[in-house]
Amino acid sequence: MRKKRNIALPGAALTAAAVLGASASAEAQTPALCSSFNGGNVVYFTGSTAVQPVLQKLANSFAAATTPINIGIVYQSVGSCQGNIDLLTPAAEKASAVYLDPTSGKAIACTLTDTVNGQAPDVAVSDVFPATCTSAAGAPAIGTGFKEFVGPIQVFGMVARKDSTETSISAKAAYVAFGYAGGGLGAYTVTPWTDPAQMFVRKSTSGTINMIGTAIGLPAAKWLGGDSGMYAAQHLGGSGAVLNALQTAANKDAAIGILAADFADQNRTTVAPDGGTPPPAIKFLAYKHTGQSCGYLPDSDSTKFDKINVRQGRYAIWGPVHMITKVDTSSVPTSANVATILKYFASVGPTPDATLTDTQKKDMITAEANAFTVPWCAMQVQRATEIATPTPFQPAEPCGCYYESIKGSSVTTCTACPNGNECSGSTPKCRYGFCEAR
């Protein structure tokens, strides 16, 4: 990847798009009560807008299972850290909600039963470590009666229109561009990102802005002058709003935003709606982290979705999804439905849940991969804190080869084992149709 221009990092501290949020994909219809779906057997999630696609794929897989799992998911997208605050305070959520319909695979807008007092969430979902939300947004620390569970690896980055002339950005360039609002808040600029009206970021309680901010050394409160500053209109309320703003931006080269891969990847190619004109596609900018000599895409190239540079630790902006819920004295979720959902995430997590079958685990790997996240069993590195230096990771039940087969990787060296007895040497174990090391 070509390097971004060298930028001298100054030592000094540092429109409007429609806010679509979680309901960006909701179908146009008169909202029904959220509690009316799935016979009233629903679990309420709140938090990151970027995690909604992952939960949608999980809902789809529940319905498509040989023995369907009768748990519905209602989602309220309020931002990672706000979700943590609302669960741990506690405070009932009053934000708009969607039911993740497994039949259509779409989010259906729904109305909370109590529109005045709101709905207490069952699970808070965050893109960032709880400690990040505590330090950046004042979220309470996880106390007695609550526990954190981890989901798949979520990837973030700076994104641009696919027809933009730009292909990469460095940590220093991003610091200057977003910290000085393209020059609107000072004399420092980075061409072509010199127009704050073409810069689309998130509010300071968003996991997306906090993770990327940690990577480039720019606190969320400092981006474009902050949530309530002169460029407040550029701080959007959801990932869908950032995507829409990028696609409709007036200047394709100056337009830049921040997104998670599960939103960005599904829009790297676009389809015309009902025979109309397709919206502009978007792309990840290769990112050059501090200390690196060049920029890396998350994937092996701009046409692939294999996340090889994430999985091997070269691309820097990623971390596990974090889920917090109420637990009993044995650290078991107090809700049986929540326990079932989290068991599926744990089945392909860093310490696999032995109670699920290989078929169930394979379904979960597929669901996470199809949502453009990375299951732990496909990772080769891990990190313990936000944007920490990656350390080697050996999954207990590796699935890297199966993951690469789903994502169409061009860098794979895997051996298929259709009969289950073809594996030997350094990859002696047949898992999900491929030879693995363990």
C-alpha positions as CSV (number, residue, x, y, z in Angstrom):
1,M,0.0,0.0,0.0
2,R,1.2,3.5,-0.7
3,K,1.9,5.6,2.3
4,K,-0.1,8.7,3.1
5,R,1.7,12.0,3.1
6,N,4.0,12.7,5.9
7,I,2.3,15.0,8.4
8,A,4.0,16.9,11.2
9,L,1.9,16.2,14.3
10,P,1.2,19.4,16.2
11,G,1.5,19.3,20.0
12,A,-1.4,21.6,20.7
13,A,-4.8,20.2,21.9
14,L,-7.1,20.4,19.7
15,T,-24.0,19.4,7.0
16,A,-26.3,17.6,8.8
17,A,-27.2,14.1,7.5
18,A,-30.3,12.2,8.4
19,V,-29.8,10.3,11.6
20,L,-30.9,6.8,10.6
21,G,-29.5,4.8,13.5
22,A,-30.7,1.2,14.0
23,S,-34.0,1.8,12.2
24,A,-32.2,2.7,9.0
25,S,-33.1,-0.7,7.5
26,A,-36.5,-0.9,9.1
27,E,-39.3,-1.6,6.8
28,A,-41.9,1.1,6.2
29,Q,-45.0,0.0,8.1
30,T,-47.1,0.9,11.1
31,P,-44.9,-0.2,14.0
32,A,-46.3,-3.1,16.1
33,L,-45.5,-3.6,19.7
34,C,-42.0,-5.1,20.1
35,S,-43.4,-7.5,22.7
36,S,-45.9,-8.8,20.1
37,F,-43.2,-10.5,18.0
38,N,-42.3,-14.1,18.4
39,G,-45.2,-14.7,20.7
40,G,-43.7,-12.2,23.2
41,N,-40.6,-14.3,23.7
42,V,-38.0,-11.6,23.0
43,V,-34.7,-10.5,24.4
44,Y,-33.9,-6.7,24.5
45,F,-30.4,-5.7,23.4
46,T,-29.1,-2.1,23.5
47,G,-25.9,-0.5,22.5
48,S,-23.6,-0.4,19.5
49,T,-25.3,0.3,16.1
50,A,-22.4,-1.6,14.5
51,V,-23.3,-4.9,16.1
52,Q,-26.9,-5.1,14.8
53,P,-25.9,-7.0,11.6
54,V,-24.2,-9.7,13.7
55,L,-27.3,-10.2,15.8
56,Q,-29.5,-10.2,12.7
57,K,-27.4,-13.1,11.3
58,L,-27.7,-14.9,14.6
59,A,-31.5,-14.5,14.6
60,N,-31.6,-15.9,11.0
61,S,-29.5,-18.9,12.1
62,F,-31.8,-19.6,15.1
63,A,-34.8,-19.8,12.8
64,A,-33.0,-21.9,10.1
65,A,-31.6,-24.4,12.6
66,T,-32.7,-28.1,12.3
67,T,-34.4,-27.6,15.6
68,P,-35.4,-23.9,15.5
69,I,-34.6,-21.8,18.6
70,N,-37.6,-19.8,19.7
71,I,-35.9,-16.6,20.9
72,G,-36.6,-13.2,19.2
73,I,-34.2,-10.3,19.4
74,V,-35.3,-6.7,19.8
75,Y,-32.5,-4.1,19.3
76,Q,-32.1,-0.5,20.4
77,S,-29.1,1.3,18.9
78,V,-28.0,4.0,21.2
79,G,-24.2,3.7,20.9
80,S,-21.8,1.4,22.7
81,C,-21.1,3.4,25.9
82,Q,-24.6,4.7,26.3
83,G,-25.8,1.1,26.2
84,N,-23.4,0.2,29.0
85,I,-24.6,3.2,31.0
86,D,-28.2,2.3,30.6
87,L,-27.8,-1.3,31.7
88,L,-25.4,-0.6,34.6
89,T,-27.1,2.5,36.0
90,P,-29.8,1.1,35.5
91,A,-32.1,3.1,33.2
92,A,-34.9,2.0,31.0
93,E,-34.3,2.5,27.3
94,K,-36.8,4.8,25.5
95,A,-35.0,4.9,22.1
96,S,-36.7,3.5,19.0
97,A,-36.4,-0.2,18.6
98,V,-36.4,-2.8,15.8
99,Y,-37.3,-6.5,15.8
100,L,-34.6,-8.5,14.0
101,D,-37.0,-10.6,11.8
102,P,-35.4,-14.0,11.0
103,T,-37.9,-14.7,8.2
104,S,-37.1,-11.6,6.0
105,G,-33.7,-11.0,7.4
106,K,-34.6,-7.4,8.0
107,A,-35.1,-5.1,10.9
108,I,-38.8,-4.2,11.5
109,A,-39.5,-1.0,13.4
110,C,-41.5,-1.7,16.6
111,T,-42.9,0.3,19.5
112,L,-42.0,-0.3,23.1
113,T,-44.9,-1.5,25.3
114,D,-44.3,1.4,27.7
115,T,-43.3,4.4,25.6
116,V,-43.2,6.6,28.7
117,N,-41.0,4.7,31.0
118,G,-39.1,2.7,28.3
119,Q,-37.8,-0.8,28.4
120,A,-35.0,-2.1,30.7
121,P,-32.4,-3.8,28.5
122,D,-31.4,-7.4,29.0
123,V,-28.0,-7.1,27.3
124,A,-25.7,-4.1,26.6
125,V,-23.5,-4.6,23.5
126,S,-20.3,-2.6,23.0
127,D,-17.6,-2.5,20.4
128,V,-15.1,-1.4,23.0
129,F,-13.8,-2.7,26.3
130,P,-15.9,-1.6,29.2
131,A,-12.9,0.3,30.6
132,T,-12.9,2.5,27.5
133,C,-16.5,3.5,28.2
134,T,-15.7,4.2,31.8
135,S,-12.8,6.5,31.0
136,A,-14.3,8.1,27.9
137,A,-18.0,8.3,28.6
138,G,-18.3,7.9,32.4
139,A,-20.0,4.5,32.2
140,P,-20.0,2.6,35.5
141,A,-17.5,-0.2,36.0
142,I,-19.0,-3.7,35.9
143,G,-20.0,-4.4,39.4
144,T,-21.5,-7.3,41.4
145,G,-24.5,-8.9,39.7
146,F,-23.2,-8.2,36.1
147,K,-20.7,-10.0,33.9
148,E,-19.0,-9.3,30.6
149,F,-19.1,-11.9,27.8
150,V,-17.2,-11.6,24.5
151,G,-18.4,-12.0,21.0
152,P,-16.6,-12.1,17.6
153,I,-13.9,-9.7,16.5
154,Q,-15.2,-6.5,15.0
155,V,-13.1,-4.4,12.6
156,F,-13.2,-0.6,12.3
157,G,-11.6,1.9,10.1
158,M,-11.7,5.1,8.1
159,V,-13.9,4.8,5.0
160,A,-14.3,6.7,1.8
161,R,-16.3,6.5,-1.4
162,K,-15.1,3.8,-3.7
163,D,-14.6,6.4,-6.5
164,S,-12.5,8.6,-4.3
165,T,-8.9,9.0,-5.4
166,E,-7.6,8.3,-1.9
167,T,-6.5,4.8,-0.9
168,S,-4.8,5.2,2.5
169,I,-4.5,7.2,5.7
170,S,-2.0,7.3,8.5
171,A,-2.6,7.7,12.2
172,K,-1.0,11.1,12.1
173,A,-3.0,12.3,9.1
174,A,-6.2,11.1,10.7
175,Y,-5.4,12.9,14.0
176,V,-4.9,16.2,12.1
177,A,-7.8,15.8,9.7
178,F,-10.4,14.9,12.4
179,G,-8.8,16.8,15.3
180,Y,-8.7,20.1,13.3
181,A,-11.9,19.5,11.4
182,G,-10.1,19.7,8.1
183,G,-8.7,23.1,9.1
184,G,-11.9,24.5,10.4
185,L,-10.5,24.5,13.9
186,G,-6.9,25.5,13.1
187,A,-4.3,26.0,10.5
188,Y,-3.4,22.3,10.1
189,T,-4.9,20.4,7.1
190,V,-4.5,17.1,5.3
191,T,-5.5,17.2,1.6
192,P,-8.1,16.2,0.4
193,W,-9.9,16.1,3.8
194,T,-10.1,19.8,4.2
195,D,-13.9,20.4,4.4
196,P,-15.6,19.6,7.8
197,A,-19.0,19.3,6.0
198,Q,-17.6,16.3,4.2
199,M,-16.4,14.5,7.4
200,F,-18.9,12.1,9.0
201,V,-18.2,10.8,12.5
202,R,-20.1,9.5,15.5
203,K,-21.1,10.9,18.9
204,S,-18.6,10.6,21.8
205,T,-20.5,7.6,23.4
206,S,-20.0,5.5,20.2
207,G,-17.7,2.6,20.3
208,T,-16.6,3.3,16.7
209,I,-15.2,6.7,17.5
210,N,-13.7,5.6,20.8
211,M,-11.8,2.7,19.3
212,I,-10.5,4.6,16.3
213,G,-9.8,7.5,18.6
214,T,-7.7,5.3,20.8
215,A,-5.8,4.1,17.7
216,I,-4.9,7.5,16.4
217,G,-4.5,9.2,19.8
218,L,-7.5,11.5,19.5
219,P,-10.0,11.3,22.3
220,A,-13.7,11.1,21.2
221,A,-14.5,14.4,22.8
222,K,-11.9,16.2,20.5
223,W,-13.2,15.0,17.1
224,L,-14.4,17.9,15.0
225,G,-14.7,20.0,18.1
226,G,-16.9,17.7,20.0
227,D,-20.6,16.6,20.0
228,S,-21.9,20.1,20.8
229,G,-19.3,22.2,19.0
230,M,-19.6,24.2,15.8
231,Y,-19.5,21.0,13.8
232,A,-22.0,19.1,15.9
233,A,-24.0,18.2,12.8
234,Q,-21.2,16.0,11.6
235,H,-21.5,13.8,14.8
236,L,-24.1,11.3,13.6
237,G,-26.3,9.1,15.6
238,G,-25.7,5.7,14.0
239,S,-23.6,3.7,11.5
240,G,-26.4,3.9,9.0
241,A,-26.3,7.6,9.1
242,V,-22.6,7.7,8.4
243,L,-23.1,5.3,5.5
244,N,-25.9,7.4,4.0
245,A,-23.9,10.6,4.5
246,L,-20.9,9.2,2.6
247,Q,-23.0,7.9,-0.2
248,T,-24.7,11.3,-0.7
249,A,-21.7,13.5,0.0
250,A,-21.2,16.4,-2.4
251,N,-17.4,15.9,-2.8
252,K,-16.3,12.2,-3.4
253,D,-12.7,12.9,-2.7
254,A,-13.1,15.1,0.4
255,A,-15.7,12.8,1.9
256,I,-14.5,10.5,4.8
257,G,-16.2,8.7,7.6
258,I,-15.7,6.0,10.2
259,L,-17.5,2.6,10.2
260,A,-17.3,-1.0,11.3
261,A,-16.7,-3.7,8.7
262,D,-20.1,-5.2,9.1
263,F,-21.6,-2.0,7.8
264,A,-18.8,-1.1,5.4
265,D,-18.2,-4.5,3.8
266,Q,-21.8,-5.1,2.7
267,N,-21.6,-1.7,0.9
268,R,-18.3,-2.2,-0.9
269,T,-20.5,-3.2,-3.8
270,T,-24.1,-1.9,-4.2
271,V,-27.3,-3.0,-5.9
272,A,-29.8,-0.8,-7.6
273,P,-33.0,-0.5,-5.6
274,D,-36.0,-1.7,-7.7
275,G,-34.3,-1.0,-10.9
276,G,-33.1,2.5,-9.9
277,T,-29.6,3.8,-9.7
278,P,-27.4,2.0,-7.1
279,P,-25.9,4.2,-4.4
280,P,-22.2,4.8,-4.5
281,A,-20.1,2.0,-3.1
282,I,-17.6,2.7,-0.3
283,K,-14.2,1.3,0.6
284,F,-11.8,1.0,3.5
285,L,-8.8,3.2,3.5
286,A,-5.6,1.3,4.2
287,Y,-4.5,2.4,7.7
288,K,-0.8,3.0,8.7
289,H,-0.7,2.7,12.5
290,T,1.9,4.5,14.6
291,G,5.3,2.7,14.2
292,Q,4.3,1.0,10.9
293,S,6.2,1.6,7.7
294,C,3.1,1.3,5.4
295,G,-0.7,1.1,5.5
296,Y,-2.7,-2.1,5.5
297,L,-6.2,-3.0,4.5
298,P,-8.1,-5.3,6.8
299,D,-8.2,-7.9,4.0
300,S,-5.6,-9.3,1.6
301,D,-6.7,-6.9,-1.1
302,S,-9.6,-4.5,-1.8
303,T,-11.6,-7.2,-3.5
304,K,-11.4,-9.8,-0.7
305,F,-13.2,-10.1,2.7
306,D,-10.8,-12.6,4.4
307,K,-9.6,-10.1,7.2
308,I,-6.1,-11.8,7.0
309,N,-4.3,-8.6,8.1
310,V,-6.6,-8.4,11.1
311,R,-6.3,-12.1,11.9
312,Q,-2.5,-11.9,11.8
313,G,-2.1,-8.6,13.6
314,R,-1.0,-6.2,10.8
315,Y,-4.2,-4.1,10.6
316,A,-4.5,-2.3,13.9
317,I,-8.2,-1.2,14.5
318,W,-10.1,-4.2,15.8
319,G,-11.4,-5.8,19.0
320,P,-13.9,-8.2,20.4
321,V,-17.6,-7.4,20.8
322,H,-18.4,-7.0,24.5
323,M,-21.8,-8.1,26.0
324,I,-22.8,-7.3,29.6
325,T,-25.8,-8.8,31.3
326,K,-27.2,-9.6,34.8
327,V,-25.9,-12.8,36.4
328,D,-26.6,-14.8,39.5
329,T,-24.1,-15.7,42.2
330,S,-22.7,-18.4,40.0
331,S,-22.1,-15.9,37.1
332,V,-24.8,-17.5,35.0
333,P,-27.2,-15.0,33.2
334,T,-30.4,-14.6,35.1
335,S,-32.4,-14.8,31.9
336,A,-32.5,-18.3,30.3
337,N,-32.9,-16.8,26.8
338,V,-29.9,-14.5,27.3
339,A,-27.9,-17.5,28.5
340,T,-28.8,-19.4,25.3
341,I,-27.8,-16.5,23.1
342,L,-24.5,-16.0,24.9
343,K,-23.8,-19.7,24.8
344,Y,-23.8,-19.6,21.0
345,F,-21.3,-16.7,21.0
346,A,-19.2,-18.6,23.5
347,S,-19.2,-21.8,21.3
348,V,-16.7,-20.2,18.9
349,G,-15.1,-17.8,21.4
350,P,-11.7,-17.9,23.1
351,T,-12.9,-20.7,25.4
352,P,-15.4,-22.8,23.4
353,D,-18.6,-24.0,25.0
354,A,-18.5,-27.8,24.9
355,T,-22.3,-28.2,25.2
356,L,-22.9,-27.3,21.5
357,T,-22.6,-29.7,18.7
358,D,-20.1,-29.3,15.8
359,T,-23.1,-28.5,13.5
360,Q,-24.3,-25.7,15.9
361,K,-20.7,-24.3,16.1
362,K,-20.4,-24.4,12.3
363,D,-23.7,-22.5,12.0
364,M,-22.4,-19.9,14.4
365,I,-19.1,-19.5,12.6
366,T,-21.0,-19.1,9.4
367,A,-23.3,-16.5,10.9
368,E,-20.4,-14.4,12.3
369,A,-18.5,-14.6,9.0
370,N,-21.5,-13.7,6.9
371,A,-21.9,-10.6,9.2
372,F,-18.4,-9.6,8.2
373,T,-17.0,-10.2,11.7
374,V,-14.3,-12.7,12.6
375,P,-14.9,-15.7,14.9
376,W,-12.3,-16.2,17.6
377,C,-11.5,-19.6,16.2
378,A,-10.2,-17.9,13.0
379,M,-7.9,-15.5,14.8
380,Q,-4.1,-15.9,15.1
381,V,-3.6,-12.9,17.5
382,Q,-5.5,-11.4,20.4
383,R,-5.4,-8.3,22.6
384,A,-6.3,-7.7,26.2
385,T,-7.1,-3.9,26.1
386,E,-8.1,-1.4,23.5
387,I,-5.7,-1.3,20.6
388,A,-3.0,-3.1,22.7
389,T,-0.1,-4.7,20.8
390,P,-1.4,-8.0,19.5
391,T,0.0,-11.2,21.0
392,P,-0.1,-14.7,19.5
393,F,-3.3,-16.7,19.9
394,Q,-3.9,-20.4,19.2
395,P,-7.6,-21.3,19.2
396,A,-8.6,-24.4,21.1
397,E,-10.7,-25.4,18.1
398,P,-9.3,-23.6,15.1
399,C,-11.6,-22.8,12.2
400,G,-9.4,-20.5,10.0
401,C,-9.6,-22.7,7.0
402,Y,-13.4,-23.0,7.1
403,Y,-13.6,-19.3,7.6
404,E,-11.4,-18.6,4.6
405,S,-13.5,-21.0,2.5
406,I,-16.6,-18.8,3.3
407,K,-14.8,-15.6,2.6
408,G,-13.1,-16.6,-0.6
409,S,-9.6,-16.0,0.5
410,S,-6.8,-16.1,-2.1
411,V,-4.0,-16.5,0.5
412,T,-5.2,-19.8,2.0
413,T,-2.9,-22.9,2.2
414,C,-5.5,-25.2,3.6
415,T,-6.1,-28.8,2.8
416,A,-9.6,-30.2,2.5
417,C,-10.7,-33.3,4.3
418,P,-14.0,-34.4,2.8
419,N,-13.7,-37.9,4.2
420,G,-12.3,-36.9,7.6
421,N,-9.2,-39.0,7.3
422,E,-6.9,-36.9,5.0
423,C,-5.1,-34.9,7.7
424,S,-1.6,-35.4,9.0
425,G,1.7,-33.7,10.0
426,S,1.3,-30.2,11.3
427,T,-2.5,-30.1,10.6
428,P,-3.7,-33.5,11.9
429,K,-7.3,-32.6,12.9
430,C,-10.2,-32.4,10.5
431,R,-12.5,-29.6,11.4
432,Y,-15.5,-28.4,9.3
433,G,-14.1,-30.0,6.2
434,F,-10.5,-28.8,6.5
435,C,-7.2,-29.9,8.2
436,E,-6.3,-27.8,11.2
437,A,-3.4,-27.9,13.7
438,R,-5.7,-28.8,16.6
